[in-house]
Amino acid sequence: MTQPSLDTADIRRRNLSAVLGHVIEQGAASRSGIADATALSRGAVTSLVVDLTAAGLLREREAVAAAKGRPRVLLEPAADDLCLIAALLDADRATVVASTLGGVELLRVQRRHGRPMGDPDAIAAVLAATIDEVAAAVPRRITDLAIVVWAPVAGTPPVVLADTDLQWGEVDLIALTRAGSEAVRSFEAHGGSVELIADSEVAALAEHASAGHPDGMLYLKADSGVGGAIVLGARTPRVIGAALGHQPIIPDGELCECGQHGCLVTVAGPDVLLAATGLTDLATTEGLDAALAEFTTRVRAGDARAVAAWTPACAEVARAVQISATAFWPETIVLGGFYAGLAADVEAVLRSIQPHIAQARALPVPRVVGSVLGADAALLGAQRAARARVIADPLH
Ligand SMILES: [Zn+2]
């Protein structure tokens, strides 16, 4: 017997992906329905379903009576047996969510890590314990495990490059989490590979779906810093990570932590706005989220000090957006974090500074919308990305 060629294996993987993707995205379907939707032959679908069923990804559902009284067998995701785990590590907490392949949340556990500065081991231990708590409470096989961080990620295997919220330099977070987590070790022992992802990239994916799959989206968010991503394509979006908070928009401006001068974050980031509004102490006592929510409330209420801080910052946010948008002309600009509640201000400035180039190219000024997903965007996006990974290579 000869080994199947790589091409044959690739085609089979693509066909497995098409069948599984159809059932997950469209819901339970018959073999002939899948064949019609995927343009595969009925025989091919039957063979592919055998593999997907054996792998525990699909199962048959009880026969139902069709119009002519002939029983039909439907295939559905084997949702009882599998789960995806997404873990988010932010400036204050570890949040771990288990969900089904279809995106239904099964369990969410959140623990504060107490923000021990410069001590990744202590924080990884909290993350590991939270993952193990979820894995123990959800007795399903983990098909995908992703850790999302509020920091840039790079390398093979991926590592956190630097996390300014936690005073980390380069940290191999996967290795530290593995050391403390039985669930991670078991997942890897069964052939799994833990993903490590920057939050803005997966959050952008969730925002893109929430915004109705625009063909081209710029995502800019502000929480503990300012970050974002660029999303290209409507139905099969590609996310490009981008250091949007470090666009050097002020010539000879203040020195930024990144080493450049005049980055957007130095004039429109949370620290500078909270300080200018006298809310730094509130951030210390009640947390950053609460202080930024208070800042937004005060701006919208017309509080003089908050408005005086926000007005020049808003102009710089609009200008940074204008510069990025001119590079690829997105249909939609989504503002996340505390910018979400102030998106109308940014849009007003953008419309006042951008119309000429739009007219010249006969293009509309991109619409600016505030995120409606809030803090959940990264976890929702991580679930979407995990589902896409499972569908792309079902038998991995
Ligand atoms: Zn910078």
Boltz pocket constraint, residues with backbone or C-beta under 6 A from the ligand:
constraints:
  - pocket:
      binder: B
      contacts: [[A, 245], [A, 246], [A, 256], [A, 257], [A, 258], [A, 259], [A, 260], [A, 263], [A, 265]]
      max_distance: 6.0
